[in-house]
């Protein structure tokens, strides 16, 4: 995956087996890792077990039978600093090469500050626990179209928390929100067994894939399910994202998103203004669905909470849709 960035120097430890490379640890100066697709003419195919969760354990796992090699990726050095292992709570973002095939078990286990994973078009096999306890992982950016074969679902099924996936088909930005869900074990006392039960809309949304390709129409169809309708704020954020990035959005689906916003206009305005969401508020105020009272309430809310830019956006849209009437004078 190509990415414009100013990289810090990166020290990669790896093993070479059958002309393919497995990454077993990285040392560097920052909090971000950009893995190359090739090293010394060989493709990077695998991230080894514990590579970014416990590099010492990863080294011991692979060094017994195989020579550990090292490659230094040129970049900026931090004056007076020494490269340290990039793992655990130090790692915040990682960019994976497009020809990567496997992420081994517990590769990113306990990377509690990891927020972003950048991917390209490819389907990566993700082993058990690869992203376990990555509590802050939220952004998955994929340089592909939703209908391309990607690893989006493989990552989604590893995590039950809310995730935001951004696709980039031919330079276009498309964003989908995947809600969280919960798993509970309920004891069936007479039978002496534990039954697993799922709560929340997230599990259904994670099924909107067909052999690694996202089903956009299927995603939109799920908006009518009771699970998502019971979570007003999440439902509103899904609606806003689909209207803001209407990739393959059919009229019927568009109507359901607009209907929800109209029904929950007060909460929608609170959500946008409280988060100072300029893009979302611009969208909302220009959909042509707000009443004059909605504009008045929104402006008062923006002024009261000190969000001056929001107040300006609301005022501009209000004057457009409800211009002041000219005074008439009797002569």
N, C-alpha and C positions, 0 to 999 in steps of 0.2 A: 504494500500500500504506500503510494507516494505521499509525502507530507512535507510541506515547506516549514522548515524549522532551523534554528541555530542550535546544533547539537553539542552537548558536552562530550568530552572524551569518554569512551566506553570500553571496558575490558571484559571480554567474553570468554568464559571457559566452556569448552565443549568437547564432545567425543565424536569421532568419525567412524562410522560403521556402514559397510556396504555402500560406500560413496554417498552417504547421507549424514547430515549433522544433527546432533541432539544438543540443545543448549542445557547446561547444567548449573550455571550461575553467571551473574553479571556484577561487575564492580564499576562504580562511577562516582560522580560528584553531585548529581542532582536528585530529582524525585521522579524523573520520567525516563522510560527506556524505549528506544526505537530500534527494533531488531532488524538487521539486514536480511535480505532474502538469500544471499549467497555469501560464503566465506571461502576464500582461496579456491574458487571454482566449483565448490560443492554446495548443493542446496540445503537450506535450513528447513528440516522437515518436522522437527519434534522439539517440544519443551519438556525436559525431563521432570521426573517426580521430585517434588520439594524444591525445584529450581529457584523459586522466588519466595518460598516460605521458610526454608531451612537449608541454606546453601551448604553448610557443613555436612548435613545428613545426605544431601544430594551428591556431594563429592565422594563421600564414603561409599555410597550405593553404586556409583559407576566406576570408581577408580581401581577397584580390586582387579578387574579383568581387562581393563581398557586404558590406554594412555590418554590422559587428559591434556588437551591442547589449549592454547590461548591465542586470542586475536585481539589486537587493540584497534578500535575504530577511531580514527583521528577526529579530534574536536577540540573544543575550548577546555583548558585546564583551569581549575580554581586556584588562584595564587595562594601558596602556603597550605593548600589542602592535600589530602591523600584520598585516593579512590577507595570507597568502602563498599561492602556488599549492598546491592539494591534489592531489598527484600522486606517482607513484613510491613511494619508501619511506615517505613521510609518510602515505599513505592506508591505513587499516586496515579500514574498514567502509563499505559503500555501500548505500543503500536506493533502489531504482529505482521509478519511477511505474508504475501498473498499465496505462497505455495506451502505454507505450514499445513501439516496433516494431522498432528496429534498433540494434545496437551495432556500430559500424564497426570496420574492421581496426585492430588494435594499440591499441584504446582504453584498455586497462588493462595494456598490455605493460610488463613489469619492475616492476609494483607488488608488490614482494617482501614487503611487510608486510601486504598485504591478506589478511585471514582470513575475512571474512564478506560475503556478498551476500544482500540481502533482496529478495524478489520478490513479485509478486501474480499473479492469474490473467491470463495472457496468454501468447502465444507470440512470443518475441522472436527475430528473425533475428540470429544472431551471426556476424560476418564473420571471416575468417581471422586468427588470431593475437591475437584480442581479449583473451584471458586468458593469453597466452604468458608464461612465467617468473613467474607468480603462485605462487611455490613454497609459500607458507603458506596459500593459500586452501583452506579445509577445510569451513566451514559455509555451506550454502545453505538459507536459510529461505524457505519459500513459503507465502503466505497462501491456501491452496487445498487441495483434497482430492487424493490421488494420482491419481484417475481424471479429474480436471479437465485441461483443455488448458493446459499450462504450458511453460516453457522449460527444465525440469530436464534433459532429455536433451541439449538444445543446449549447455548448459554442460558436462555430463558428457563429451561427446565432444571437447571442447576440451582436457580435462585427463586425464592418465593416472594422476595421483596419487590416493590414497584421499580420498574425499569423504563427508561426512555431510549428508544431506538431510532436513530437517524440514518436514513438511506440517502444516497446521492446519485440518482439515475441521471446520467448525462449532464452533470452539473446542477441539476435541480435538487432542492432540499425537501425531504419528506420525513415528517416526524410522527411516530406512533407511541402512545403511552400504554404500557402493559401494567395493569393494577397488581397489587399484592394479593396473596391469599394465605390461608392458614391451614395447617394440618393438626387435627386433634385425635388423640387415641381415646376411644370410649370403651369402657369395660362392659362386656356382656357377661354379667355375673353368673347366670345359670349355666351358660355354655363355657365359662372360664376362658374366654378369649378376648382379645383387644381388637376393636374395629376401628379402622382409620376413616375419619370423616374430614371433608374439605369444606372450608368456609371462605367466601369471597369470590369475586369475579375473575381473579387473576388466572386461575387454572384453565377456565374455558378459553380465555384470550390466548393462552399459550398453545392452544390446539389449532390456531388459525394458520397452519402451515401444511403444505402438501409436499412431502418428500423434500423438505428443506426450502421450499419456495413459499413466500407469504401469500395467503389468500386475503386480499384487501376487502373484497365484498363480504367474505365471511366475518372479517373483523368488524365491519360496519353493522352487520346483521346482529351481532351480539349486544349492541347497545340497547335493544329492547328487553333483554333479560332482566329479571327481578334483581339479581345479585348486584348489577352495576347501578340500577336505579335507586338502590338503598344507600348508595354512597354519593351524596349530592356533589361534594367538591371534586371528587375524582371524575364523576360523570361530566361535570362542567369542563374540567381540564381536557378530557378526551374530546369533547365537542369543539372546544376552541382550537385544538391542534388540527382536527380534521378540516375545520373551516379555513384555518390559516394556511394549511398545506393540503389543498383538495385533490390530491393525487388519486385519479380514477374514482372520484366521489360521485356517485349517481344522485339524481335529483331526489329520489325517495329517501336516501340516507341523509342527504343535506337537510331535508325537511325535518327529519327526526332530531337532528342536532339543533336546528333553529328553534324548534318547538320547545325543547328542554330549556334553552336559554331564555325564551320568552316567559315560560312558566316560573323560572327562578331568576328573573332579572335582577332583583335586589341583591341576591347572593352573588350573582355573576359580577355585578358592579363592585361589590365589597371585595371580592377575590382579586379583581384586576387592580383596584386602587390601593388596597392594603399592601399588595406586593409591588406596587409601583411598576406594574407590567405595561409599559408604554405600547408595545406591539399589540398585546391583547386588547388593550383599551381602544386603540385606534381601530382595530377590527370591529369591536363591539359597537362603537359609536357610529360606524359607517355601514352597518348592515341594513339600516332602514327599518329596524324593528323596535326602536325605543320611543316611548311616548314623551311628551313635553315634561310631564311630571318626573319621568325617569331621569331626564337631563337635569332638572332642577335638583333632585335628590343627589345625583352623582356629583354635581358641582359643589353642593354643600358638603358632601362627604370628603371630597378632595381638598377643599379649603380647610375643613376642620382637622384633617389629618396631616396638613402641611405639605401635600404633594402638589406643588405649584404647576409642574408640567402636565400632570393629569388634569388639573383644573382648566388649563389652557386648551387641552385637547377636547374636553367636554364642551367648553364654551364655543369653540370653533364649530363643532358638529351641531350644537344646538342652534346656532345662528343660521346654519345651512338648512336644517330641516324645519326650523320654526323661526323664521326671520321676524323681527319686530314689525308690528303693523304701523303703517304711516298714520300720523295723526291727521284728522280731518278738521278743518276749521270752517265754521259758518260765517259767511261774509254778509 
